[in-house]
């Protein structure tokens, strides 16, 4: 299956793209109109002038706006699909080859933490529970929640057409509201934690928190909760 790219606008096909007489990739990709893997990866370098290399993407001079836009959608779709592909590849390797799969992942260009996250999300969401109208990132945002809450938030994101960042902000706001309610009711034992960090690191954390429209304290709590859930949910073999 090919999840749609969340950035793809609802527009009609274009006739000015070098990728074909009618450009299917500037529409939303759904199970009913998704391209095949072969057509998705076929950039026809001789005809389009687009060249893909491991360290660069070459775009020819005079490329039309429609062609440039469609190229971006193709690359974004491949990036989204590759996260699921890598996750499923890792889960399969772990189950089929035991510890030998670690030798294979050591040869990839991605970090071990990144691959581990892909595997965690892929394992958390079997194919039957994946939403092809949402990206891998949407699923990653809710992966630490119970199954029922995962479905609830994904349905909400699907219905309201939320981006990953919008879903993340909504999740953080919901967690903050629950925490404040619990604090008001005095039902949750609290502990204080004090840490000393360099000013430069604090500024980096503050900047990251600002991008998610939250305080540094709430950002730290949300980040630590997410990492803790990932660690505790991982299969012992991916540790």
C-alpha positions in Angstrom: 0.0 0.0 0.0 1.1 3.6 -0.6 0.2 6.1 2.1 -0.6 9.5 0.6 1.7 12.4 1.2 0.1 14.8 3.6 1.4 17.8 1.8 -0.4 16.9 -1.5 -3.0 19.4 -2.4 -6.5 18.6 -3.8 -5.8 19.7 -7.4 -6.7 18.4 -10.8 -4.2 16.7 -13.0 -1.7 18.7 -14.9 -0.8 18.4 -18.6 2.5 20.3 -18.2 4.6 17.7 -16.4 7.5 15.9 -18.1 6.5 12.8 -16.1 3.6 12.0 -18.3 0.8 13.5 -20.3 -1.4 13.6 -17.2 0.2 13.9 -13.9 -1.2 11.4 -11.4 1.2 12.2 -8.6 -0.2 15.7 -7.9 -3.4 14.1 -6.7 -4.0 12.6 -3.3 -2.6 9.0 -3.4 -5.2 6.6 -2.1 -5.7 2.9 -2.4 -7.9 3.5 -5.4 -5.5 5.6 -7.4 -2.0 4.9 -6.0 0.8 4.3 -8.5 2.7 1.1 -8.8 6.1 0.8 -7.2 7.7 0.7 -10.6 6.0 3.9 -11.9 6.7 5.6 -8.6 10.5 5.0 -8.9 10.7 5.5 -12.7 12.1 9.0 -13.3 13.1 8.3 -16.9 16.3 10.3 -16.8 16.8 10.5 -20.5 13.3 12.1 -21.1 12.9 14.2 -18.0 16.5 15.3 -17.4 16.1 14.5 -13.7 19.1 12.6 -12.2 19.0 10.8 -8.9 22.3 10.0 -7.2 23.1 8.9 -3.6 24.3 12.3 -2.6 22.2 14.7 -4.8 19.2 15.3 -6.9 19.9 17.0 -10.3 17.1 19.1 -11.8 17.5 20.4 -15.4 17.4 24.0 -16.3 14.0 25.3 -17.5 12.0 22.7 -15.6 8.3 23.6 -15.6 6.6 24.3 -12.3 4.3 21.3 -12.7 7.2 19.0 -13.3 9.1 20.4 -10.3 6.1 20.1 -8.1 5.3 16.5 -9.1 9.0 15.6 -8.6 8.7 16.8 -5.0 5.6 14.8 -4.4 7.3 11.7 -5.7 10.3 12.1 -3.5 8.1 12.8 -0.5 6.0 9.8 -1.1 9.1 7.6 -1.5 10.5 8.9 1.8 7.2 8.1 3.5 6.9 4.7 2.1 10.5 3.8 2.8 9.9 4.3 6.5 7.3 1.5 6.4 9.4 -0.6 4.1 12.4 -0.4 6.4 10.3 -1.1 9.5 8.7 -4.2 7.9 12.2 -5.3 6.6 13.6 -5.1 10.1 10.7 -6.9 11.8 10.9 -9.7 9.2 14.7 -10.0 9.6 14.5 -10.1 13.4 11.9 -12.9 13.2 13.5 -14.9 10.4 17.2 -14.6 11.1 17.6 -13.9 14.8 20.8 -12.0 15.7 22.1 -12.2 12.1 19.8 -9.4 11.1 22.0 -7.0 13.1 24.8 -7.6 10.7 22.6 -6.4 7.8 21.3 -3.3 9.5 24.9 -2.3 10.3 25.5 -1.9 6.6 22.7 0.6 6.1 23.3 4.3 5.9 20.7 5.1 8.6 21.5 5.4 12.3 20.6 2.5 14.6 18.2 4.6 16.6 16.3 5.6 13.4 16.0 2.0 12.3 15.0 0.9 15.7 12.2 3.5 15.7 11.0 2.3 12.3 10.8 -1.2 13.5 9.0 -0.2 16.7 6.3 1.7 14.7 6.0 -1.1 12.1 5.6 -3.7 14.9 3.1 -1.5 16.7 0.9 -1.1 13.7 0.3 -4.3 11.7 -0.8 -3.7 8.1 -4.5 -4.1 9.0 -4.3 -1.1 11.4 -2.3 1.3 9.2 -4.1 4.3 7.7 -3.1 4.7 4.1 -4.5 8.3 4.2 -1.9 9.2 6.9 1.9 9.2 6.8 4.3 7.1 8.8 4.9 10.1 10.9 1.3 10.3 12.1 1.5 6.7 13.2 4.8 7.3 15.0 3.3 10.2 17.0 0.6 7.9 18.6 2.6 4.6 18.7 3.2 4.9 22.5 -0.5 5.1 23.3 -2.9 2.1 23.9 -4.4 0.7 20.8 -7.8 2.3 21.4 -6.3 5.7 21.8 -4.1 5.3 18.7 -7.2 4.6 16.6 -9.1 7.5 18.1 -6.3 10.0 17.4 -5.6 8.7 13.9 -9.3 8.9 13.1 -9.3 12.5 14.3 -6.2 13.4 12.3 -7.7 11.7 9.2 -11.0 13.4 9.5 -9.6 16.9 10.2 -6.7 16.5 7.8 -4.1 17.2 10.4 -0.4 17.4 9.6 2.1 15.5 11.9 3.0 18.7 13.7 -0.7 19.5 14.3 -1.4 16.0 15.7 1.7 16.3 17.9 0.5 19.6 19.4 -3.0 18.2 20.0 -1.5 15.2 21.8 0.7 17.4 24.0 -2.3 19.7 24.8 -4.3 16.6 25.8 -1.5 15.3 28.0 -1.1 18.7 29.7 -4.8 18.9 30.4 -4.9 15.5 31.9 -1.8 16.3 34.0 -3.3 19.5 35.3 -6.6 17.8 36.1 -4.8 15.1 38.1 -2.7 17.7 39.9 -5.9 19.7 40.9 -7.4 16.5 42.2 -4.3 15.6 44.1 -4.5 12.0 42.9 -1.0 11.6 41.4 2.1 11.5 43.7 4.6 14.1 42.5 8.4 14.1 42.5 10.8 17.0 41.8 13.8 16.7 39.6 16.5 19.3 39.3 19.3 19.1 36.7 22.1 21.5 35.8 22.8 21.9 32.1 24.9 24.2 30.0 23.1 27.4 28.9 23.6 26.5 25.2 21.7 23.2 25.7 18.9 25.0 27.5 18.6 27.3 24.5 18.4 24.4 22.1 15.7 22.8 24.2 13.8 26.0 24.4 14.0 26.4 20.6 12.7 22.9 20.1 9.9 23.4 22.6 8.9 26.7 20.9 8.5 24.8 17.6 5.9 22.7 19.3 4.2 25.6 21.0 4.9 24.3 24.5 7.1 25.2 27.5 10.6 23.7 28.0 9.3 21.8 31.0 6.4 20.2 29.2 8.6 19.5 26.2 11.2 17.7 28.4 8.4 15.6 30.0 6.8 14.8 26.6 10.2 13.9 25.1 11.2 11.7 28.0 7.8 10.0 28.1 8.1 9.2 24.4 11.6 7.8 24.7 10.7 5.8 27.8 7.7 4.3 26.0 9.8 3.4 23.0 12.4 1.7 25.2 9.8 -0.2 27.2 7.8 -1.3 24.1 10.7 -2.5 22.0 11.3 -6.2 21.5 14.3 -7.2 23.7 16.2 -8.1 20.5 16.1 -4.5 19.4 17.7 -2.9 22.4 
